[in-house]
Amino acid sequence: PSPTATAATGVRMAARAVPKRHRAAALAYFGGLATATAIALDEWLDLRKWRTVRHVLTTPVSVDMKLHTRVRAAEGEAGQGCVDWPAGRVLLQWAVDGGVPLRHGSVLEVGAGVGVTSIGLALAASCSSDAGGGGGSDGDPTRVLATDVCDSALANLHRNAAENEAPALLRVERWDAAGGTEAVRRLSRLVDPRTLTHVIGADIVSVPIGSGGGGGNAGGDGLEATLAALLAENPALRVTLLLFNRVSGGAVTALAGAAGVPEGGCTLDPALARFERRCAAHGLRACRSPVPEGCLRHVAEALPLRERGLWALGGVWDGLQLYEVRSGPLK
């Protein structure tokens, strides 16, 4: 007999050896064991490199897009920019819920990554334009400039934009957001900074821009210096970042309390604290607030149940924070 037939015979004999009342439990046990083994092998051997994810918006406009993304972050900068992080999807929902106008706008996204925010926003603006019959009296649809500094992320972003038939409202360009006034000078080759209405970014301070991953110093010419230079050139500019506080949530608070740490004593991610300090060093106010409940509800309603559960386990719902960056020190 063939090896396959022999294995099948062995499985049948093993199944008969288990009492009928225990077979369901045995199947569940061995099925779970096989699944766990497959997941472990996938983690160790990095078997799956890429996958396609689908994002659907139903409120307030209908958007459906599929994005090519890495299954997990690879070592180094390239892996970070090719992963579909939750913050990008929530930032998109915040934008279309009214955070960014779908007409009359000019938006710069810093660290666009796989493009969920920029592509989705451009598609939403296009839908708004179609519904309104073009430019007309309502004005032209919002234009989006998606930028990143990582070549791998940019190549993937171009691919995602093409496969989703992103409208001409979207441009994808390489731009390094570190450098202060020098970064603004480089940006002026792509767009006049004085014509921008919004700067947005999702989860872009975990590894500080311009620090080389080493943390830098509070006075360095990183992202914060560039935001200060942009606001000096365009005081009406609205800068909104959606950042992830990785030490938030009920579990962290409970553990901190058990350890005798006062409430609030260890519930701010060091990366966010560093960002706030650097903004202050450059004369900026980094005003932190929770994501509106309506925005989170719209995202949750559109997510598959499995994804919603994974976000909950990862503390995503509790950890996302909106930052409005403005000129002038905090009072």
C-alpha positions in Angstrom: 0.0 0.0 0.0 1.0 3.6 -0.6 2.3 5.8 2.3 -0.9 7.8 2.1 -3.1 4.8 2.4 -1.0 3.5 5.3 -1.3 6.8 7.1 -5.1 7.0 6.5 -5.4 3.4 7.9 -3.4 4.4 11.0 -5.7 7.5 11.6 -8.8 5.3 11.3 -7.4 2.7 13.7 -6.5 5.5 16.2 -9.9 7.0 15.9 -11.6 3.6 16.6 -9.4 3.2 19.7 -10.9 6.4 21.2 -14.3 5.9 22.8 -17.0 7.6 20.9 -17.9 10.0 23.7 -14.3 11.3 23.7 -13.7 11.6 20.0 -14.9 15.2 19.7 -12.6 16.2 22.5 -9.7 14.3 20.9 -10.3 15.9 17.5 -10.5 19.4 19.1 -7.2 18.7 21.0 -5.3 17.4 18.0 -6.7 20.1 15.7 -5.7 22.8 18.2 -2.2 21.2 18.5 -1.8 21.1 14.7 -2.9 24.7 14.4 -0.5 25.8 17.2 2.3 23.9 15.5 1.6 25.5 12.1 1.6 29.0 13.7 4.9 28.3 15.6 6.6 27.1 12.4 5.3 30.1 10.5 6.7 32.4 13.2 10.1 30.7 13.3 10.5 30.1 9.5 8.7 33.3 8.3 6.8 31.1 5.8 4.2 33.7 4.8 5.8 37.0 3.6 2.9 38.9 2.2 -0.9 38.9 2.2 -3.8 40.9 0.8 -6.1 42.7 3.3 -9.4 44.3 2.6 -10.6 47.6 4.1 -14.3 48.6 3.7 -15.8 52.0 4.7 -19.6 52.3 4.7 -19.9 55.6 6.7 -20.1 58.4 5.6 -18.9 57.3 2.1 -18.5 53.9 0.6 -14.9 52.8 0.0 -13.6 49.3 -0.7 -9.9 48.7 -1.2 -7.5 45.8 -1.1 -3.9 46.3 0.0 -0.7 44.3 -0.4 1.0 44.1 3.0 3.6 42.1 4.9 2.2 39.6 7.4 4.6 40.9 10.0 7.2 43.5 10.3 10.6 42.5 9.0 13.9 43.7 10.5 14.6 47.3 9.9 12.7 50.2 8.4 11.3 48.4 5.3 9.3 46.0 7.4 7.7 48.8 9.4 6.4 50.6 6.3 5.0 47.5 4.6 2.7 46.4 7.5 -1.0 47.3 7.7 -1.0 48.9 11.2 -4.4 49.5 12.9 -3.7 53.3 13.3 -3.8 53.9 9.6 -7.3 52.5 9.3 -8.6 54.5 12.2 -7.0 57.7 10.9 -8.8 57.1 7.6 -12.1 56.8 9.4 -11.4 60.0 11.5 -10.5 61.8 8.3 -13.7 60.9 6.3 -15.8 61.4 9.4 -15.1 65.1 9.2 -11.5 65.4 10.3 -10.4 66.3 6.8 -12.8 68.0 4.3 -13.4 66.0 1.1 -13.4 69.2 -0.8 -11.1 72.3 -0.9 -8.4 70.3 0.9 -4.7 69.7 0.3 -3.4 66.9 2.5 0.1 65.7 3.2 0.5 62.3 4.8 3.8 61.6 6.5 4.9 58.0 6.6 2.1 56.7 4.4 3.2 53.1 4.6 0.9 50.7 2.8 -1.4 53.6 1.9 -4.6 52.7 3.8 -5.2 56.4 4.8 -4.0 58.2 1.7 -5.6 55.8 -0.8 -8.8 55.6 1.1 -9.0 59.4 1.5 -8.4 59.9 -2.2 -11.1 57.4 -3.1 -13.5 59.0 -0.7 -12.8 62.5 -2.1 -13.3 61.1 -5.6 -16.6 59.6 -4.5 -17.6 62.9 -3.1 -16.7 64.6 -6.3 -18.8 62.2 -8.4 -21.7 62.6 -6.1 -21.5 66.4 -6.4 -21.1 66.4 -10.1 -17.5 67.4 -10.3 -15.9 70.7 -9.3 -19.0 72.9 -9.5 -19.9 75.4 -6.8 -18.9 73.0 -4.1 -15.2 73.3 -5.0 -12.6 70.8 -6.2 -12.1 67.5 -4.3 -9.4 67.2 -1.8 -6.0 66.2 -3.1 -3.6 63.9 -1.2 0.2 63.7 -1.2 1.3 60.4 0.3 5.0 60.4 1.3 7.4 57.9 2.8 11.2 57.7 3.0 11.5 53.9 2.7 12.1 52.6 -0.8 10.4 49.2 -0.1 7.3 51.0 1.4 7.1 53.4 -1.6 7.3 50.5 -4.1 4.5 48.7 -2.3 2.5 52.0 -1.9 2.7 52.6 -5.7 1.5 49.1 -6.3 -1.5 49.4 -3.9 -2.4 52.8 -5.5 -2.4 51.3 -8.9 -4.3 48.1 -8.0 -7.0 50.2 -6.3 -7.2 52.5 -9.3 -6.5 55.5 -7.1 -7.6 58.7 -8.7 -5.3 61.5 -9.9 -6.2 63.2 -6.6 -3.5 61.0 -5.1 0.3 61.5 -5.6 2.9 59.2 -4.1 6.4 60.7 -3.5 9.5 60.1 -1.6 10.1 62.7 1.1 12.1 62.6 4.3 10.2 64.4 7.1 13.3 64.9 9.2 15.4 68.1 8.8 13.3 71.1 9.9 13.6 74.0 7.5 15.7 71.8 5.1 12.9 69.2 5.0 10.4 72.0 4.2 12.6 73.2 1.4 12.7 69.7 -0.1 8.9 69.4 0.3 8.5 72.7 -1.7 9.7 70.8 -4.8 6.7 68.6 -4.5 4.0 71.0 -3.2 3.9 74.6 -2.0 3.7 74.2 1.8 1.6 77.4 2.0 -1.2 75.7 0.0 -1.5 72.7 2.4 -4.5 72.5 4.6 -3.7 69.4 6.6 -0.8 67.2 7.6 -1.6 63.8 8.9 0.3 60.7 10.0 -0.4 57.4 11.8 1.8 55.7 14.3 5.0 57.5 13.1 6.8 58.3 16.4 7.5 54.8 17.8 10.9 55.0 16.0 11.6 58.8 16.0 11.9 60.2 12.5 15.4 61.6 12.0 16.9 59.8 15.0 18.2 56.8 13.1 16.3 54.7 15.6 18.5 55.8 18.4 16.3 58.3 20.1 18.3 61.5 19.2 17.9 64.5 21.4 15.1 66.9 22.2 16.6 69.7 20.0 17.4 67.5 17.0 16.0 68.2 13.5 13.6 65.4 13.5 9.8 65.3 12.7 9.1 67.9 15.4 11.5 70.4 13.9 9.9 70.0 10.5 6.4 70.4 11.9 7.6 73.6 13.6 9.0 74.9 10.3 5.8 74.0 8.4 3.6 75.8 10.9 5.9 78.9 10.8 5.5 79.0 7.0 1.7 78.2 7.1 0.2 79.1 10.5 -3.3 78.0 9.4 -2.0 74.4 8.7 -3.8 71.7 10.8 -1.5 68.9 11.9 -3.1 65.8 13.3 -1.3 62.6 14.2 -2.9 59.3 15.3 -0.4 57.7 17.6 -0.5 54.4 19.5 0.2 54.4 23.3 1.6 50.9 23.8 1.4 51.0 27.6 -2.2 51.9 27.9 -5.3 49.9 28.8 -6.9 48.2 31.7 -4.3 45.4 32.0 -1.4 47.8 32.3 -3.3 49.9 34.8 -4.1 46.9 36.9 -0.5 45.6 36.9 0.7 49.1 37.8 -1.7 49.3 40.7 -0.6 45.9 41.9 3.0 47.1 41.8 2.1 50.2 43.9 2.6 52.6 41.0 0.2 55.6 41.2 -2.5 55.8 38.6 -1.1 57.6 35.5 2.5 57.0 36.6 3.4 54.6 33.8 0.5 54.8 31.3 2.2 57.0 28.7 4.4 55.3 26.1 8.0 56.6 26.4 7.9 57.3 22.6 4.8 59.6 23.0 6.4 61.3 26.1 9.5 61.9 24.0 7.5 63.3 21.2 5.7 65.7 23.5 9.0 66.9 25.0 10.5 67.5 21.6 7.4 69.4 20.4 7.7 71.7 23.5 11.4 72.2 22.8 10.5 73.5 19.3 7.8 75.8 20.7 4.9 73.5 19.8 1.8 72.3 21.6 1.1 68.6 21.3 -2.5 68.4 22.5 -3.5 64.8 23.2 -7.1 63.5 23.2 -8.9 60.2 22.8 -10.2 59.1 19.4 -14.0 60.0 19.1 -16.2 57.1 20.1 -18.2 57.5 16.9 -15.1 57.0 14.8 -14.1 53.9 16.7 -17.6 52.5 16.4 -17.6 53.0 12.6 -14.3 51.1 12.4 -15.5 48.3 14.6 -18.6 47.9 12.6 -16.6 47.5 9.4 -14.0 45.1 10.8 -14.4 41.3 10.6 -15.1 39.8 14.0 -11.7 38.1 14.2 -9.9 41.3 13.5 -12.0 43.2 16.0 -11.0 40.6 18.6 -7.3 40.8 17.8 -7.4 44.6 18.1 -9.0 44.2 21.5 -6.3 41.7 22.6 -3.6 44.0 21.4 -5.0 47.0 23.3 -5.6 48.9 20.1 -9.0 50.4 21.1 -7.6 51.8 24.4 -4.2 52.8 23.0 -4.9 55.1 20.1 -4.5 58.8 20.8 -5.1 61.8 18.6 -2.5 64.6 18.7 -3.2 68.1 17.4 0.1 69.9 17.0 0.0 73.7 17.1 2.3 76.6 17.4 2.9 78.0 20.9 3.8 76.2 24.2 1.3 74.4 26.3 -0.3 76.6 29.0 
